[in-house]
Amino acid sequence: MPAGLQSPRAKLVCLYLSTAEKATITELQEQLDMKKISLYSILKTLQKRGVVSKDADSYVLSNDAS
């Protein structure tokens, strides 16, 4: 888990991506039972912090996010 990550929902997204390797916003929504608007906000923050990157339509954990 990336250091300094406080949000339980952001931790959940990171945990899911660490097991699934990559996921689309729809897959995250379905698997985590979260609203897309919330996921977009979380993913945007995680991208700014360098924790998550976007590869085409999928989100992946960055190499240095462990």
N, C-alpha and C positions, 0 to 999 in steps of 0.2 A: 504494500500500500504506500503510495507517495507520502512523504513526510509533510506535515502541516495541513493535511486534508481534514477539515472539520465537519463538513456537511455529511450526514448519514446517507442522503440520497446520492451524493457524488461518490461516496465510498462504494455504494451499491453498484453504481454504473461501472466504476473501475473494477470491482470484483467480477462483475458479469463479463466485461471485456477481457479480463485476464483468463477466464475459462473458455470463452467463446472465440477468442482471438480477434474477431471483428464482428460488427453488427450494424445493420441499418437503423435508422431512427424508428421505423415501424417494428423491427424485431425487438429493439429495446423497449418500446411501448408495450408490446404484447407480453414479453417475458417478465418485465419488471412491474407491470400494471401501473404505469405512470403516464401522465398526460404529455403529449408531444411538446406543448409549450414549455413545460417544466424541463423536459429533456433538452430542448434547444438551449435553454438558459444554462443548464448545468454543463452541457458539452461545450458551449462557447467559453465559459469560465475555465474549464479544463484545458481547452485548446490554448487560451491565453497563457496559462501556467506551464504549457509544454508537456502536459500529462497525456493528452489525447491528440491524435491527428486524424484528418479526414482523408480517406483514400477512395476517390470516386464517390459512391453513395454510402460507403461504409466508414464507421469510426473504429479506430484501433488505438491501443495503448502505445505511447511513444516508447522507444527503446530504453530510455533512461527513466522511465516512470516506475521502476520497481523499488 
